[in-house]
Amino acid sequence: MKIFTHIFLFSLFSLAFANNEDIPKEPVKLSIEIYKEKYLALNFESHPGWHIYWKNPGDAGLPISPTFFLNDNPIDLIGLEWPAPRSFEEQSGEINTYGYEGKIGIFYQLPDQSLNNQNLTVNVTWLACKNICIPGQKKIQGRIESNNYNYPEKENIFSPEEIEKNFNAIPKAKELPQDIDILLSKRGENKLVIFYNLKAPNNYPQTNIFYPLPSHPFNFRKEELFRDTKNNIYGKMEIDWDGEYSDPSEPLPADGNFVKPHLLKFLFLNPLTNEYELISKNFASFDLAGAQKLDELFKILTPVEKKKVSFEEPQTFSSAFWYYLLFAFLGGLLLNLMPCVLPVISLKIFYLIKHKKASRSVLIKHNLSYSLGIFFTFTILAIIVASLKATGEIIGWGFQLQSPQFLSVIIFILFIFVLNLFGLFQFLTPGGKFLGNIQTSENYFGDFLSGILTTILATPCSAPFLGTALTFAFTSNATNIFLIFGGIALGLAIPFLLIGLFPKLISFLPKPGQWMEGLKHFLGLTLLLTIVWLFDVFIQLNPPSHFVIYLGTSLSLIFFALFAKKHTSKNFILFIILLLLPGLIMGKLIFTSDLHKEGTETDIIWKTWSIDKMEELRTSNKFVFIDFTAKWCLTCKVNESLVLKTDSFKELAKKYEMELLLADWTKRDQSITDFLLANGKVGVPAYFIIDKKGKLIDLGETISIGEIEQNLK
């Protein structure tokens, strides 16, 4: 057995670090110069075939993100306009992104006062993509001397002439040309579309006319261009309205009038000068019916074929891929120990005890069925993630528990399991009869269903190694999404696959006996605790009141129908006690959330997280602790109970005068999703500290008082 394990692990590590030549040592090079004594030039050079992303990356990707520190204190530098990007088609045209290949430079304005003989630290993050996407980061600590920026191992990748050329090519702000007509119109529920037209010469470049700058809550889609017989150019871009995720929420107005005007900015390719200009227009309202008429007009126009810059992703696997696949496997393996899945894993262990003396072939068949349930569910999740990603939707790990409809189905299924474990009807999971007298072949379906439930309950959890692998998957192509999810599934299933192959691994488990009846009732209680947790999450999503009533009524009727059939009235009081007890036990853990309410009466106060609030506190010269959590994240609840709700944490917060920020991801919040992705995470829990110098410190998925205090000293 040891030999098998060693060979298995050695093979994984060999795959992880093989073929290093597939990934360049530096997919992106960065050098920094001072230009004309008052500008800081960040110069990037992407390896051939690789690209990085503009400030609006489009349907996927992450923008270049620099932060600056002067003498170890955070400083905000005013950025000049970034150079015009290129429009890339990825995944066979399914995804449209904006970014740069080759050499590009972006500029930031230095303060007016002299910075000579002062230390300047620049920390830059980016996402580099080719056939895979790799997050990049470089921290440069240098010193300004005689109007030069000097730092160790400096490499000037741009000549002075190239830097000057880049500076002169910065798009200039211009008034909106009079010959451009722009109309904003409603397309459907939470959908808008922007139309524009202009006159253009015959040799108009085959590229984007408009590149939209980021402007929440407008989420722009791909630009489509058309011509008429007089050579006029017509363009349109569909827009997803994300106002419902703003704080405060801003639903798309039914009357077409915005609560406050929105200023939209674009890089516009002027056909007369063939240069990009920065233009803007203020929109106080949008048209409610114009989209239909204009759609009819566009049907008689001729589409303009743009020059395509495609990044097709070959089916070869680099060393980086095997590295992330290894992390996916290890993360899946550790999910077996996370509190989210323990109730269902316990049921599987219960079955193993009951059938401890079964033959190897029987164990293999049952454990394979269980594993197939895991692989099946991860495949479905991969299909959903890849499909949503193809439409430009950005989601995170555990996204399905942000749906009240999905939660109600899971609550319903788990409640059936509970009633079975308490003996109201014969449905052993796994093993035994299925819904009365209907028998499945060795009840492999019960094992399969257990694998499905294990996966569903596992996805709110974020384990060590898992975040790294998932970040790679969520920013990669569809093939890699399926393979990384498969790696997680293998890690989650491997303990039971090994038990099927080597039954002696469970020889330490006790012999089956009458004591298992009590264990079965205990497992029923653990599932009931899980239902209480999920029902609280369900309520936090604010479903319609009738939906809550239907779910509660359905559960009650199922219970009383099965109870009446069993007709064991002497156990009625006992069952009611068992039904209510978990709620009393879990009340403190789940429903007592004063700690995480702004303005609470407790002696420490949590404030609602937002990008603006975080950036405001970053310059306050105070320690800031940030908790990214969700009601459906049981690991978050455990961390809260063991750490954040303790007197030790309260004393720590007072001692270091920490500001506390709470980012609640129970309901979908795009700003939280974007921040987590930008910091290499796709799920919760996630914990960060901002130190007094404004540096963001990642604490990972698990925390302790000692670890927190260590980063505060």
N, C-alpha and C positions, 0 to 999 in steps of 0.2 A: 504493500500500500504506500509506504514512504517513497519507494522508487517511482511509482506512478505519479505521485504528487510532485516530486522534484522534476520529473521529465515534463509534466504539464506546465509548471511555472517557468521552467527554463525555456520552453518553446515560446511562451508568451513574451518573455523578455527578449528573446532572440528576434522575434518578429518586430517588437517595438523599436529596436535600435538598429535594424537592418536597413540597407539601402539609403544611407545618409546622403548620397549624391542627389536624391530626388528633390531635396529641399535646399535652396541656397543658404549659406551661413547667415547672410543678412538679406532677407527678401526686400527690406527697405533700409537705405542708408540715410542718416540725418546729420547735417552740419549746420552750425549757427554762426552768423556774422553780424557785425554792426554795419549798417549802410547809412552813409551821409551823416554819421554821428547822432542821428535821432530815430533811426528805425532798427528794429531787430529782425533780421531775415532768417526764417526757418526754411532750410533748403532740403528737399527730399529727392531721392533718386530710387525708383523702384527697379528691381531686377527685371530683365526682359521677360515679358509675359505676365508679370504681376501688376496689380493696380491697387490703389488706396482710394479713399472716398472723400467726396466734397462735404461741405457743412450740411447739405441736404443729400443724404446718400441714396434717396429714392426708395424703391420697394424693399431693399435689404441693405445690410452693411452698417458700419459705424463710422462717424466722421473723425477726422483728425482732431485731437483734443489736447491742447497744451495748457499747463498751469505754470505760474512764475513765482519765484521767491527771491526777494532782495534782502541780503544779509539774514537769511532764514525766515524772513517775515513774508507772508503772502502778499502779492501785489497784483493789481488788475492792470493789464496793458490793453490799450485800445487797439483793436485789430483793424487793419485796412481790408478792403474788399478782397476776397480770395479770387484767384484767376478762374476764368470760365472753365467748367469741367467738360468732360466728354460723356456722351450717353452710351452706356454699355448694355448689351443684351446678354443675360445669363440664363442658363438652363433652357437653351433652345428658344429664347425669346419670351419665356414665361415671366421673367423678372427683368425690370428695367431699372438700372442704377446709374448714379452720377459719380464720376470720380476722375482719377488721374493715372496715367501711366508715364513711365520715363521720369524726366526731371520737372519738378515744379517748386515754386517758392511762395511762401505766404509771409506777410509783413505785419509787425506790431510796432506801435508808436511808443518810444521811450519817454519817460517823464522829462519835463523841461530842465530840471536841475541837473547839475553835473553828477554823473554816476561813476566817475573815474575812481579807481582803487576801492571799488565795492564788489561784493560777491553776488553773483546772479546764478540762481539755479533754475533750470528749465526741465520740466517733466512732461513728456509728450507720449500719448498713447494713440494707436491707430489699428486698423484692421487691414491686413494685406491678403489679397485673394488671387488665386489662379485656379488650379483644379481643387484646391482646398482653401479655407480661410484660416489665417493664423493671427491671433492678437499680437500686436507689437508694442513695445514700450522702451523708452530710453530716457534716462535721467542724466542730464549734463550739469555738472557743477563747475562753474568757471568764475573768472574774475575779469572785470572791465578795467583795462589799463591803456591809457593813451588812446581812448576811443576805439579800442580793439577788444574783442571778446576772446579771451584765451582760456583754454581748458586742456587737460591731458588727452593725448592721442587725437588731437584735432586733425580732421581730414577735410580739406576744402574741395567739395565735389562740384562747386560752381566756380567759374572764373568771374572776376569783377565785371566783365562785359555781360556775362549771362545774368548776373544779379541785377544789373542796371536794366537789361532788356525785360526781365520779369517785372521790375518795378514800373516801368513805363507801360506795361501791358495790363496793369490793374484796371478793371472796369471803372469808369467814371460815372458818377451820379448825373443823370440828365432828366429834364422835364419829359413827361409823357408826350411823345410825338402826337401831333393833331390828327395825323392820318391813320392812327391805330384806334380801332373800335374794340372795346372790351366789355363783355356782358357776363355777369354772374347769375346763374339760374339754378332752380331746384330740379333735381333729376328723379328723386324718389325719397324714401324714408332715410334720413341722415345721409343723403347724397346731394352733392351739388355738382355743377359742371361750369367751367369757365370757357367762353368762346371769345375769339379775337380774329381780326382780319386786317390786312394791310396790303399796299401795293408793293410789288417786288420786281426786280429785273429778271430777265430770262435765266441768268446764270446764278440764281440764288443757291447758296451752299446747301448740300444735302445733309443738314444736321438740325439740331433743335433751334427754334427761334426763341423760345422762352425756357429759362431754367428757373423754377420757383425757389425762392429762398425759404428756409424753415419758418413757418408761421402757424403755431398752434392756435386754434384747433383744426386748421385746414391741413389735410393729409392728401397731397397731390399725387395723381397717378401719371401714367405715361402720356406724353404729348403725341397727338395725331395731327398731321398736316395734310392739307388738300389745296388744289388749284382750281380756278375756274377758267373759262375760255379766254378771258382778258388778262390772264396771268396774275390775278390777285391771289394772295395767299390767305388761307383760312386755317385756323388752328383750334384745338379744343383739348382740355384736360379734365378728366373726371376727378372729383374731390370727395373723400370720406370726411364727414363731419364728426370730430372727436370731442365736441363740446361737453358731452355728458360725462366725460372723464376729467373735466376741469375742476378746480376747487376755487370758488363754488361752481357747481354744475351749470352748464349753459346749453340747454336743449336747442335744437335748431328751431328758430321761431316759426310758428305756423303762419303768421301774417307777412313773413318776408322781411321784417325789420329787426336788425340786430340790436341787442341790448346796448352795445356801444360800437362805434364804427371799427372796422378792422382794416389795417393798412397792409396790403399785400405787395411784396417786392419781387422783382424778377430781374435776371440777367437777360437782356434783350439783344439779339444779334441784328444790328442795324444794317439793312440791305444796301444802303447808300455808302457806308464807310467800311462795311464788312468787319466791324468791331463790336464787341459786346459792351453794352451800357447798362447801368443800374437804373431801372425805372420803377415807379411805384404808383399805386392807385388806392384811394380810400373807398371802402365799401360800407355804406350805412345800411344797405338793404340788398336783397336779391329778387330776381324775377321769379314768379311762381309758375308761369305757364310757358315761358319762352323756349324751354329746352325742346319740347315736342316739335315746334315749328322749325327750329334751327336744325334738328335732326333730319327733317325732311329735306331741307336745303342741302345738307352734307351728302345725302344719298346721290345727288346728281353731280357732285364735284368729283374731280379725279384725285385719288390719293397720291401723295408725294412719297416716293421711295427714298428713304434716308440711307446714307452710307452706314452699313452695320458694322459695329465693333463688337464682335461676339467673343465670349469666353466660354467655349464649350469645355466641358469637364471630362477628360478621358477616364476610362475605367482602369486606371492604374493606381496602386496604393503606395503612398510614400511612407517614409519613416515616421512622419508626424501622424499619419493616420493610425499606424499600429500603436503608437504611443497613446493616442486618445482612446483607441479600442481597449487597450489594457486598462486604462483608467475607468472606462465604462464597465468592464468586467468586475474590477475591484469594488467600484461603487455599488453595483448590483449585489455583489456578495455581502457587503456591509448592510444593505437594506434589510436583510434577514434579521438584523439585530435592532432595527428602528422600532419605536413604539407604535407607529402607524400600522404595521403588519403583524405585530405579535399575536393579536387575537386569532387571526386566521392561520398563522403559522402554528399556533398552539393546537388548533384542530387537526392539522396534519400530523403533529407529533402524537396526539391522542390516537390517531389511526395506527401509527407505527407501533405504539405500545400494544394496542389491541391485536395486531397481526404480527407480533414480534417473531412468532415461530413459523410464519409463512415462508414458502420457498422463494428462492432468488427470482425465479421467473415471474411470480405473482407480484413481488415488490417492484420489480423493474417495470411491469405493465402499469401498475398504479402510479408510480412516480413519473413515468413517461407521460401519462395522461395529465397529471398535475403540471408538469413542465410544458406540455403542449398548450395548456390553458394560459400559462404565463407568456409563451411566445406568440400565441394568437392575439392576446390583448395588446402586447407591445407592437405587433404588426399593425393593428387597427389604429393605435395611437400614432405610429409613424406615418400612416396614410393621412390621418387628419392633420398632423403637423406639416407634412410636405405639401398637402393641398392648400392649407391656409397660407403657408409661406409663399407658394406660387402666386397667390393673389395679392401678396404684399402685406398680409396681416402679420403682426408681431404678437406672439403669445409666449407664455412661460410654462415651466414645469408645474403640473398640478392644475392646469387651466380648466379641466373638466369639472373640478369642484367649485368653480365659479358659476355653475349653471344650476339653478334650483330644480329644474326638471330632472337632470341627471342625478342629483342628490336624492330626490324623492324615490327614484327607482332603486338606488342602492340601499336606502333606509328600508324600503319594502322588502327587498331580498334578505337583508340581514335579520329583519324581524321574523321572517319565516324560519330562518336558521335557529333563532333563539327559541321559538316555540317548539321546534323539534328537539333541541337539547334539553328542554324542560319536560319532554315526554308527552306533549299534547297530541302528537301524531308521529308516525314512523317515517322519518326522512333523515337517515344517518349521513353525516357529512364528514369525511367521505366513508363509504362502505355501507352496506345494508340496503333497506328498501327505499324506494323513491316515490313519494307522494302516495302513501297507502300500499296497495298490493302490486303496483306496476314495478317490475324488476328490470334493471338494466344489466347488461352483461358485466358481471363483477363490479357493477356500478362505477365504471371508469368515467362516466359523465360527472359523477359527484366530485371526482378528483379534478377533472377538467374545470368545473365550475369553481372549485377552491382556488385553482391557479388564476382564474380570471379575477376573483375577489382580492386575492393577494396583491395582484398588480395594481388594481384600482386603488386599494388602500395604501400602496407603496408610493404612488406618484406624488402625494403631497410632501413626502419626505425628501430632504436633501442630505445625502450622506457624504463623508469625505471621498474625494476623487470624483464623485458624481457631477459636481458643478462644472469642473473643468471639461469633462467629456460632453456634457449637455451643451455648454456654450459653443464648443466646436460643432456639434450636430446642428444646433439651431441657426448657425451662421454658415452652414455648408450646403451642399447640394442634396437632392433627394436620395441618391444612392447612399451617401454617408449617413444620412438620418436613419435609414433602415438598418444599416450595419451597426451603428452605434447603439441604437435601441436593441438590436439583437444581442450585442455584447452585454448590455445591462440585463436583458432577460436571461442570458446564460449564467451570469453571476448570481442572479436571484434563484435560479433553479438548480445550480450545480451541487449544493449540499445533498439534495434529495436524489439527484441522478447518481451521485457517488454512493449513497446508501443503497440504491437499487443494485448497483454493481458489486458492492461490498457490504452485505447485510451485517457483518460482524461489527460494523461501525456503531450499531445501536445496541450492542450487547450490554452496555452499561445501564440501559433503561430498565426499570423494574418490571416484574412479571405482571401480566394482566390479572385482574381480580375484581372483587366487589367494590374495592376502593375507587374504581374507575367511574362508578355511578356518581359519586360525589364530585369527581374531577369534571365529569360532563356538565354538571350543574354549575360548577365554577366557571367553566368555559362559556356557558350560556350567559353568566353575569358579565364576563369580559366583553362579549359581543354586545350586550345591552348597554354597557358603558360606551362602546363605540357608536351605537345608535344615538345615545344622548349627545355625544360630541357632534355627530353629523347633523342631528336635528337643530342644535344650536347654530351650526354653520348655516343651515338652511334658513333659519329665521333671520340671521344677519344679512342675508342677501335680499331682504325685503320683498319676498314673493307676494303676489296678490293674496288678500285675506281668504278668498274662497279656496285658493290652492292649498293653504295651510289646513283649512277645515276638511277638505276632501282627503288629504293625506292622513290626518288624525282619525277621521271617521273610518277610513279603510282599514287602518291598523287595528282599531278597536273592534270592528265587525269581524275581522279575521280571528282575533283572539277569542271573542265570545262564541263564535261559531265552532271553532275547534274545541273550546272548553266544554261547550254544551254536548258535543259529540262524545268527548271523553267522560263527561258526567261524573266527575269526582269532586262533588261539592265540598267535601271536607278539606280539600286542599285550596279552596278558593282564597281564603284569607292569607294563607302562606304565599300563594302566587302573587297576590296584590302587593304583599310586602316585598317580594323579590322584584316586582316591577318598579316599585318606587324607590327601593334602596339605592340603586345606582345613581339616580338623580340626586339623592341626598349626599352620596359620597363624592360625586363629581361637581357638585354645586360650587364649592370653593375654587376648584381648579378652572372650570369652564365659564361659569356665569359671573363670578366675582372679578370684574375687570376694571375696578376703580383706578388701579395703577395706570391704566392706559386711557384715561379720560382726561381731556384738557380741562383744567380748572377743578380737579378733584379735591376732595377734602383731605386726602392723604398728605403727608408732609413732604412729598416730592411731586413735581408736576411734569407731566409729559405734554409736549406740544405736537401738533400735527405736522408731519414732514411735508415739505415741498422743496423744489429746487431753489426757489427764491429764499425761503427761510433758512435752508442749509447754507447757502452762499452768504447770507447776512451774518449768520453765526460764525462762519469760517474766519471772518475778519474781526471777531469780537475779543480775541485774545483769551478765549475760554475753551475748556474741554467740552466736546460735544459727543454724546453717545447716541447712536442711531440704531433703532430696532426695526428691521423689516420682517413683518409677521403676517399671519392670516388666521382667521378662526378655524379654517379647515386643516391647519398645520399642527398636528398633535406634538411633533417635536418642538415646535415653538412653545406650546403650552407647558411641556416638561421643562424647557429652559426657563420659562417665566416662573414656574413653581419652585425650581431648585435654585435659581439665581436672582432674577429680576424682582421677585416679590418678597425677597428676604430682607431682614433688618440689616444684614451686612452690605447689601447693595445700596440701601437707603443711606447708610452711614458713609459709604464710599462716594455717593453722589454729593452729599453735603460736604464731605472733607475736601473734595477737589472742585466744588462748586460747578458740577457738570450741568450743562444744558441737555435735556433729554428730548429726543425727537422720535415719534412713532410713525412708521409708514405702514398703513393697514392695506394689505393686498387681498382681503377677503373678496371684495368685488373688483372687477377688472379696472385697473388704473394704468393708463398708457405711460404716464410719466414715471411710475415705479418700474414698469416693465423695461423702459428704455434705460433707466439708471442701472438696474441690475445687469442688463446685457452689457452696458458700457464698462462695467466693472467685473466682467467675466462670470456672471451668475445668471441663472435662468429660473431660480426658484427661491423659496424661503424655507427655513430661517436664514437671515443674513444679518450680520452685526458689524458695525463700523464705529471707529472713534476718529474724531478730528482733533488733533492736538493743538496746542496754543500757537503753533507756527502755521496752522492751516493745512497740515498734511493729513490726508485721508488714510487711515489704517484699517485693513481688512482683518477682522477677528475670526472669519470662517463661519461654520454652521453650528458649532458648539462653543459654549463660553463657560468661564469660571470666574469667580471673584478675583482669584490670584492673577489670571491672565489679563483681566481688565485693568487691575491696579498696576501691573507691570508696564502697561502701555501709557499709564498716566504719570509715571515718574519721570 
